[in-house]
Amino acid sequence: MKTRKQIKKNQVETRYNFARQIRLLREGAGLSIKEMAQQIFISETFLQKQELGEIEHIGTIFAIAQFFDKKVEINLV
């Protein structure tokens, strides 16, 4: 069984990796935060938080994935 410290570290790493993927997809599409936020109907601030790993709402993850024609895959490893 993992310790609380190990669990927290895993959560932080997962959030960072997901946030990095969002940013790389957005930049790869040549979009600013403002442009992407407008296209998926969320605020710029909210999108910035997602890109910083401050992910709060699972629905936003699905909206971002759909925008880039991607699927969300969650692995328990």
C-alpha positions as CSV (number, residue, x, y, z in Angstrom):
1,M,0.0,0.0,0.0
2,K,1.3,3.5,-0.9
3,T,1.9,6.1,1.7
4,R,0.0,9.4,1.6
5,K,3.2,11.1,0.4
6,Q,3.5,8.7,-2.6
7,I,-0.2,9.1,-3.4
8,K,0.2,12.9,-3.4
9,K,3.3,12.7,-5.6
10,N,1.4,10.5,-8.1
11,Q,-1.5,13.0,-8.2
12,V,0.8,15.9,-8.8
13,E,2.7,14.1,-11.6
14,T,-0.6,13.0,-13.2
15,R,-2.0,16.6,-13.2
16,Y,1.3,18.0,-14.5
17,N,1.5,15.5,-17.3
18,F,-2.1,16.1,-18.4
19,A,-1.7,19.9,-18.2
20,R,1.4,19.6,-20.4
21,Q,-0.5,17.6,-22.9
22,I,-3.2,20.2,-23.1
23,R,-0.7,23.0,-23.6
24,L,1.2,21.0,-26.3
25,L,-2.0,20.3,-28.2
26,R,-3.1,23.9,-28.1
27,E,0.3,25.2,-29.2
28,G,0.5,22.5,-31.9
29,A,-2.8,23.8,-33.2
30,G,-1.4,27.3,-33.3
31,L,-4.0,28.6,-30.8
32,S,-3.6,31.1,-28.1
33,I,-5.3,30.4,-24.8
34,K,-7.9,33.1,-25.6
35,E,-8.7,31.5,-29.0
36,M,-9.1,28.0,-27.6
37,A,-11.1,29.2,-24.6
38,Q,-13.5,31.0,-27.0
39,Q,-13.9,27.9,-29.2
40,I,-14.8,25.6,-26.3
41,F,-16.8,28.2,-24.4
42,I,-14.7,28.4,-21.2
43,S,-13.0,31.4,-19.7
44,E,-9.3,32.1,-20.5
45,T,-8.6,31.9,-16.7
46,F,-10.1,28.5,-16.4
47,L,-8.1,27.2,-19.4
48,Q,-4.9,28.7,-17.9
49,K,-5.6,26.8,-14.7
50,Q,-6.1,23.6,-16.6
51,E,-2.7,24.1,-18.3
52,L,-1.1,24.7,-14.9
53,G,-2.5,21.4,-13.6
54,E,-5.3,22.9,-11.5
55,I,-7.8,20.5,-13.0
56,E,-11.1,20.6,-11.1
57,H,-13.9,19.5,-13.4
58,I,-13.9,16.2,-15.4
59,G,-16.3,17.7,-17.9
60,T,-13.7,20.2,-19.0
61,I,-11.2,17.4,-19.6
62,F,-13.8,15.8,-22.0
63,A,-14.5,19.1,-23.7
64,I,-10.8,19.7,-24.3
65,A,-10.3,16.1,-25.6
66,Q,-13.3,16.4,-27.9
67,F,-12.0,19.8,-29.3
68,F,-8.8,18.0,-30.4
69,D,-10.7,14.9,-31.6
70,K,-9.0,12.9,-28.8
71,K,-10.3,10.4,-26.3
72,V,-9.8,10.4,-22.5
73,E,-8.1,7.4,-21.2
74,I,-7.6,6.8,-17.5
75,N,-5.3,4.1,-16.4
76,L,-5.0,2.7,-12.9
77,V,-1.5,1.5,-12.7
